[in-house]
Amino acid sequence: MIRSFCTLAAAAWLAGAALLPSPAQAQAQPQSFTRAVRIVVPYAPGGSSDILARLIAPKLQEAIGQAVVVENKPGGSGNIGADAVAKAAKDGHTLLLLDVGTLALAPSLFPDLTFDPQKDLAPVGMIMFAPYVLAVSPTLPAKSVAELIAYAKANPGKVAVANSGIGGMNHVTPIRIGKALGVEWKNVPYRGGAAATRAVVAGESQVIFNGVSGSLQFVKNGQLVGLAVSGPARLPSVPDLPTFDEAKLPAGDAGTWQGLMVTAGSPPALVARLDAELRKIVAMPDIAQKIGELGGTVKADGPESFKVWLAANVKTLGEVVRENGIKGE
């Protein structure tokens, strides 16, 4: 009887032990960060992504108890920095903060891309959405979206739309809209959004789709005429400006989407921790205020929503790029 009891006890112990992770499994799934975390920003210092990274870094450092360092790695339309994170150790300690619209465009713009954004990078969460303002030069005889579309149709290929560079979101956005509405624009690339905006203010080009932070000041002082704003709601500072949806413009989701990603294959527990901490950080009043100053609103979508967004935009934007023969620079 004693032997039967011992046999049963041993069997129970073995069954329980089988449910426990092996030492190798436990080591592969760390529950906390063990060294410094690096946030790679694939652009030069001073832009929205860089500002956000430097706002978030000290908050994240305090939360996880490890140093958090921001590293700017510009070049290749953001692809150099993104590639570095895609090829980093799969341990959750290397992050990527960027305008994820450029990431969604990359596979179709660059056929020789050295990484797959959907396979080699894993979403952590969105941070910010900043809408585009559709604005025109005061010299253009169009004071509404309907008048602009009518004028452009009457003058095919003559209305110059300034953009911040070939393959950027504010280059692809008017092409999307033109295709949907039967409008043929003259697309004119400049070296950055500021140069494109100045060109429209000067009357060198006539139309621009650009971020709120770069355009709104010129609308308010009368140097540009605002016609519409992307996103789900009107801007409180210019409530008379209709949304794209209200003005019957497609591409209402166009704008700047800032998000945080990690090397694919990183421990799920650490990705979940990053998601939880990121949600707390963007909800802090000082962070939300700064995001507002950048012309954006807080986004706190987790990994799954981010993943769905990325897949949809890779498809939609890729179709626009391929149909119009756009090549990345």
URGIHU-V999639 format. One record per residue. N is the residue number from 1. RES is the residue in one letter. D_FIRST is the distance of its C-alpha to the first C-alpha in whole Angstrom. Layout:
n=N res=RES d_first=D_FIRST
n=N res=RES d_first=D_FIRST
//
This chain:
n=1 res=M d_first=0
n=2 res=I d_first=4
n=3 res=R d_first=5
n=4 res=S d_first=5
n=5 res=F d_first=6
n=6 res=C d_first=9
n=7 res=T d_first=10
n=8 res=L d_first=11
n=9 res=A d_first=12
n=10 res=A d_first=14
n=11 res=A d_first=15
n=12 res=A d_first=17
n=13 res=W d_first=18
n=14 res=L d_first=20
n=15 res=A d_first=21
n=16 res=G d_first=23
n=17 res=A d_first=24
n=18 res=A d_first=26
n=19 res=L d_first=28
n=20 res=L d_first=29
n=21 res=P d_first=33
n=22 res=S d_first=33
n=23 res=P d_first=35
n=24 res=A d_first=38
n=25 res=Q d_first=37
n=26 res=A d_first=38
n=27 res=Q d_first=41
n=28 res=A d_first=42
n=29 res=Q d_first=42
n=30 res=P d_first=43
n=31 res=Q d_first=44
n=32 res=S d_first=47
n=33 res=F d_first=50
n=34 res=T d_first=50
n=35 res=R d_first=54
n=36 res=A d_first=57
n=37 res=V d_first=58
n=38 res=R d_first=61
n=39 res=I d_first=63
n=40 res=V d_first=65
n=41 res=V d_first=68
n=42 res=P d_first=70
n=43 res=Y d_first=73
n=44 res=A d_first=76
n=45 res=P d_first=76
n=46 res=G d_first=77
n=47 res=G d_first=76
n=48 res=S d_first=74
n=49 res=S d_first=71
n=50 res=D d_first=71
n=51 res=I d_first=72
n=52 res=L d_first=69
n=53 res=A d_first=67
n=54 res=R d_first=68
n=55 res=L d_first=68
n=56 res=I d_first=64
n=57 res=A d_first=63
n=58 res=P d_first=63
n=59 res=K d_first=61
n=60 res=L d_first=59
n=61 res=Q d_first=59
n=62 res=E d_first=58
n=63 res=A d_first=55
n=64 res=I d_first=53
n=65 res=G d_first=54
n=66 res=Q d_first=56
n=67 res=A d_first=59
n=68 res=V d_first=61
n=69 res=V d_first=64
n=70 res=V d_first=66
n=71 res=E d_first=68
n=72 res=N d_first=71
n=73 res=K d_first=71
n=74 res=P d_first=74
n=75 res=G d_first=75
n=76 res=G d_first=75
n=77 res=S d_first=75
n=78 res=G d_first=72
n=79 res=N d_first=70
n=80 res=I d_first=70
n=81 res=G d_first=68
n=82 res=A d_first=66
n=83 res=D d_first=65
n=84 res=A d_first=64
n=85 res=V d_first=61
n=86 res=A d_first=60
n=87 res=K d_first=60
n=88 res=A d_first=58
n=89 res=A d_first=55
n=90 res=K d_first=52
n=91 res=D d_first=51
n=92 res=G d_first=52
n=93 res=H d_first=55
n=94 res=T d_first=58
n=95 res=L d_first=60
n=96 res=L d_first=63
n=97 res=L d_first=65
n=98 res=L d_first=68
n=99 res=D d_first=70
n=100 res=V d_first=67
n=101 res=G d_first=70
n=102 res=T d_first=72
n=103 res=L d_first=68
n=104 res=A d_first=68
n=105 res=L d_first=72
n=106 res=A d_first=71
n=107 res=P d_first=69
n=108 res=S d_first=72
n=109 res=L d_first=75
n=110 res=F d_first=74
n=111 res=P d_first=73
n=112 res=D d_first=72
n=113 res=L d_first=69
n=114 res=T d_first=67
n=115 res=F d_first=64
n=116 res=D d_first=63
n=117 res=P d_first=62
n=118 res=Q d_first=60
n=119 res=K d_first=58
n=120 res=D d_first=58
n=121 res=L d_first=58
n=122 res=A d_first=56
n=123 res=P d_first=57
n=124 res=V d_first=56
n=125 res=G d_first=59
n=126 res=M d_first=63
n=127 res=I d_first=65
n=128 res=M d_first=68
n=129 res=F d_first=70
n=130 res=A d_first=74
n=131 res=P d_first=76
n=132 res=Y d_first=79
n=133 res=V d_first=83
n=134 res=L d_first=85
n=135 res=A d_first=89
n=136 res=V d_first=92
n=137 res=S d_first=95
n=138 res=P d_first=98
n=139 res=T d_first=100
n=140 res=L d_first=98
n=141 res=P d_first=100
n=142 res=A d_first=96
n=143 res=K d_first=95
n=144 res=S d_first=92
n=145 res=V d_first=90
n=146 res=A d_first=91
n=147 res=E d_first=95
n=148 res=L d_first=93
n=149 res=I d_first=92
n=150 res=A d_first=95
n=151 res=Y d_first=97
n=152 res=A d_first=94
n=153 res=K d_first=95
n=154 res=A d_first=99
n=155 res=N d_first=98
n=156 res=P d_first=96
n=157 res=G d_first=95
n=158 res=K d_first=97
n=159 res=V d_first=95
n=160 res=A d_first=93
n=161 res=V d_first=90
n=162 res=A d_first=89
n=163 res=N d_first=85
n=164 res=S d_first=84
n=165 res=G d_first=83
n=166 res=I d_first=82
n=167 res=G d_first=79
n=168 res=G d_first=78
n=169 res=M d_first=77
n=170 res=N d_first=80
n=171 res=H d_first=82
n=172 res=V d_first=79
n=173 res=T d_first=80
n=174 res=P d_first=83
n=175 res=I d_first=83
n=176 res=R d_first=80
n=177 res=I d_first=82
n=178 res=G d_first=85
n=179 res=K d_first=84
n=180 res=A d_first=83
n=181 res=L d_first=86
n=182 res=G d_first=88
n=183 res=V d_first=90
n=184 res=E d_first=91
n=185 res=W d_first=91
n=186 res=K d_first=92
n=187 res=N d_first=89
n=188 res=V d_first=90
n=189 res=P d_first=88
n=190 res=Y d_first=88
n=191 res=R d_first=86
n=192 res=G d_first=84
n=193 res=G d_first=84
n=194 res=A d_first=86
n=195 res=A d_first=89
n=196 res=A d_first=89
n=197 res=T d_first=89
n=198 res=R d_first=92
n=199 res=A d_first=94
n=200 res=V d_first=93
n=201 res=V d_first=95
n=202 res=A d_first=98
n=203 res=G d_first=98
n=204 res=E d_first=97
n=205 res=S d_first=95
n=206 res=Q d_first=94
n=207 res=V d_first=91
n=208 res=I d_first=87
n=209 res=F d_first=84
n=210 res=N d_first=82
n=211 res=G d_first=80
n=212 res=V d_first=81
n=213 res=S d_first=81
n=214 res=G d_first=84
n=215 res=S d_first=86
n=216 res=L d_first=86
n=217 res=Q d_first=88
n=218 res=F d_first=91
n=219 res=V d_first=90
n=220 res=K d_first=91
n=221 res=N d_first=94
n=222 res=G d_first=95
n=223 res=Q d_first=95
n=224 res=L d_first=93
n=225 res=V d_first=93
n=226 res=G d_first=89
n=227 res=L d_first=88
n=228 res=A d_first=85
n=229 res=V d_first=81
n=230 res=S d_first=78
n=231 res=G d_first=75
n=232 res=P d_first=74
n=233 res=A d_first=76
n=234 res=R d_first=80
n=235 res=L d_first=80
n=236 res=P d_first=81
n=237 res=S d_first=83
n=238 res=V d_first=85
n=239 res=P d_first=84
n=240 res=D d_first=87
n=241 res=L d_first=86
n=242 res=P d_first=84
n=243 res=T d_first=81
n=244 res=F d_first=81
n=245 res=D d_first=79
n=246 res=E d_first=82
n=247 res=A d_first=85
n=248 res=K d_first=83
n=249 res=L d_first=82
n=250 res=P d_first=79
n=251 res=A d_first=77
n=252 res=G d_first=76
n=253 res=D d_first=73
n=254 res=A d_first=75
n=255 res=G d_first=75
n=256 res=T d_first=73
n=257 res=W d_first=69
n=258 res=Q d_first=68
n=259 res=G d_first=64
n=260 res=L d_first=61
n=261 res=M d_first=59
n=262 res=V d_first=57
n=263 res=T d_first=56
n=264 res=A d_first=54
n=265 res=G d_first=50
n=266 res=S d_first=50
n=267 res=P d_first=47
n=268 res=P d_first=47
n=269 res=A d_first=45
n=270 res=L d_first=49
n=271 res=V d_first=51
n=272 res=A d_first=49
n=273 res=R d_first=50
n=274 res=L d_first=54
n=275 res=D d_first=54
n=276 res=A d_first=53
n=277 res=E d_first=55
n=278 res=L d_first=58
n=279 res=R d_first=58
n=280 res=K d_first=58
n=281 res=I d_first=61
n=282 res=V d_first=63
n=283 res=A d_first=63
n=284 res=M d_first=64
n=285 res=P d_first=68
n=286 res=D d_first=70
n=287 res=I d_first=68
n=288 res=A d_first=69
n=289 res=Q d_first=72
n=290 res=K d_first=73
n=291 res=I d_first=72
n=292 res=G d_first=74
n=293 res=E d_first=77
n=294 res=L d_first=76
n=295 res=G d_first=77
n=296 res=G d_first=74
n=297 res=T d_first=71
n=298 res=V d_first=67
n=299 res=K d_first=65
n=300 res=A d_first=61
n=301 res=D d_first=60
n=302 res=G d_first=56
n=303 res=P d_first=55
n=304 res=E d_first=55
n=305 res=S d_first=58
n=306 res=F d_first=60
n=307 res=K d_first=58
n=308 res=V d_first=60
n=309 res=W d_first=63
n=310 res=L d_first=63
n=311 res=A d_first=63
n=312 res=A d_first=65
n=313 res=N d_first=68
n=314 res=V d_first=67
n=315 res=K d_first=68
n=316 res=T d_first=71
n=317 res=L d_first=73
n=318 res=G d_first=72
n=319 res=E d_first=74
n=320 res=V d_first=77
n=321 res=V d_first=77
n=322 res=R d_first=77
n=323 res=E d_first=80
n=324 res=N d_first=82
n=325 res=G d_first=82
n=326 res=I d_first=81
n=327 res=K d_first=80
n=328 res=G d_first=78
n=329 res=E d_first=80
//
